[in-house]
Amino acid sequence: MISYEKVRQSLRSTTIGIIIVSIIEVIIYGFVLGGLVLTQAMLTNDEYRAQLDAQLASQGISSSDVAATITPLDMALLAFFALISLVITIFAIINLSRLKHGRAIIMVPYYLGVAFAGYGIISGLLKFALVTVAIQALILALFIYALLQARKLLEVEATDNDNF
């Protein structure tokens, strides 16, 4: 027999971990997006471009090369990723409240998290970024564990409701 309280407490702890990870992701995406916007704005300044060209000349790179690496698609993707992390955070906070009040939880943050971490692993593998793959694998494990706990909790609740 599965203890309802143990499953609920485990899901609560995992959801708190998800909230922390998602908030960190939102902050990181915000800083990276801000840095890209700032860099792009600085590259419109001729004095800055001349100084950057002088610094990068020894490496065979120009400020035009730097500007070409910052595409609108990159910024849109970063904003989209930040939004996904924010949605996961909001739904996880809602689930935390629902767990506290004994109400049914929403599965959305767990499914979104699994998909988002899965994308991160695939993206990391394509770029041969093994550290990224390892981090995303840990995040994926966290979301899968939470998803399994949420399913157990919903099964226990459904069984309890059937007995009445």
Backbone hydrogen bonds, N-H to C=O, Kabsch-Sander energy under -0.5 kcal/mol:
donor,donor_aa,acceptor,acceptor_aa,energy
4,Y,2,I,-0.6
7,V,3,S,-2.1
8,R,4,Y,-2.5
9,Q,5,E,-2.5
10,S,6,K,-2.4
11,L,7,V,-2.7
12,R,8,R,-2.2
13,S,9,Q,-2.5
14,T,10,S,-2.4
15,T,11,L,-2.6
16,I,12,R,-2.0
17,G,13,S,-1.9
18,I,14,T,-2.3
19,I,15,T,-2.4
20,I,16,I,-2.2
21,V,17,G,-2.6
22,S,18,I,-2.8
23,I,19,I,-2.4
24,I,20,I,-2.2
25,E,21,V,-2.3
26,V,22,S,-2.4
27,I,23,I,-2.4
28,I,24,I,-2.6
29,Y,25,E,-3.0
30,G,26,V,-2.2
31,F,27,I,-2.5
32,V,28,I,-2.7
33,L,29,Y,-2.6
34,G,30,G,-2.5
35,G,31,F,-2.7
36,L,32,V,-2.3
37,V,33,L,-2.4
38,L,34,G,-2.7
39,T,35,G,-2.7
40,Q,36,L,-2.6
41,A,37,V,-2.3
42,M,38,L,-2.6
43,L,39,T,-1.9
44,T,41,A,-1.1
45,N,42,M,-1.6
46,D,44,T,-0.6
49,R,45,N,-2.4
50,A,46,D,-2.3
51,Q,47,E,-1.9
52,L,48,Y,-2.8
53,D,49,R,-2.8
54,A,50,A,-1.9
55,Q,51,Q,-1.8
56,L,52,L,-2.4
57,A,53,D,-1.1
59,Q,56,L,-1.3
60,G,57,A,-1.3
61,I,56,L,-1.8
66,V,62,S,-1.6
67,A,63,S,-2.5
68,A,64,S,-2.0
69,T,65,D,-0.9
69,T,66,V,-0.8
70,I,66,V,-0.5
70,I,67,A,-1.0
71,T,69,T,-0.9
75,M,71,T,-1.7
76,A,72,P,-2.5
77,L,73,L,-2.7
78,L,74,D,-2.3
79,A,75,M,-2.3
80,F,76,A,-2.4
81,F,77,L,-2.8
82,A,78,L,-2.4
83,L,79,A,-2.1
84,I,80,F,-2.5
85,S,81,F,-2.5
86,L,82,A,-2.2
87,V,83,L,-2.6
88,I,84,I,-2.5
89,T,85,S,-2.2
90,I,86,L,-2.7
91,F,87,V,-2.7
92,A,88,I,-2.3
93,I,89,T,-2.3
94,I,90,I,-2.3
95,N,91,F,-2.4
96,L,92,A,-2.1
97,S,93,I,-2.0
98,R,94,I,-2.5
99,L,95,N,-2.9
100,K,96,L,-1.9
101,H,97,S,-1.9
102,G,99,L,-0.8
103,R,98,R,-2.6
110,Y,107,M,-0.6
111,Y,107,M,-2.1
112,L,108,V,-2.8
113,G,109,P,-2.1
114,V,110,Y,-2.2
115,A,111,Y,-2.4
116,F,112,L,-2.9
117,A,113,G,-2.7
118,G,114,V,-2.4
119,Y,115,A,-2.4
120,G,116,F,-2.0
121,I,117,A,-2.2
122,I,118,G,-2.3
123,S,119,Y,-2.9
124,G,120,G,-2.4
125,L,121,I,-2.5
126,L,122,I,-2.2
127,K,123,S,-1.3
128,F,125,L,-0.8
129,A,124,G,-2.8
130,L,128,F,-1.1
133,V,129,A,-2.1
134,A,130,L,-2.4
135,I,131,V,-2.5
136,Q,132,T,-2.8
137,A,133,V,-2.2
138,L,134,A,-1.9
139,I,135,I,-2.2
140,L,136,Q,-2.8
141,A,137,A,-2.3
142,L,138,L,-2.0
143,F,139,I,-2.3
144,I,140,L,-2.8
145,Y,141,A,-2.5
146,A,142,L,-2.2
147,L,143,F,-2.6
148,L,144,I,-2.6
149,Q,145,Y,-2.4
150,A,146,A,-2.7
151,R,147,L,-2.3
152,K,148,L,-2.3
153,L,149,Q,-2.6
154,L,150,A,-2.5
155,E,151,R,-2.4
156,V,152,K,-2.8
157,E,153,L,-2.5
158,A,154,L,-2.4
159,T,155,E,-2.6
160,D,156,V,-2.5
161,N,157,E,-2.2
162,D,158,A,-1.9
163,N,159,T,-1.3
164,F,161,N,-0.7
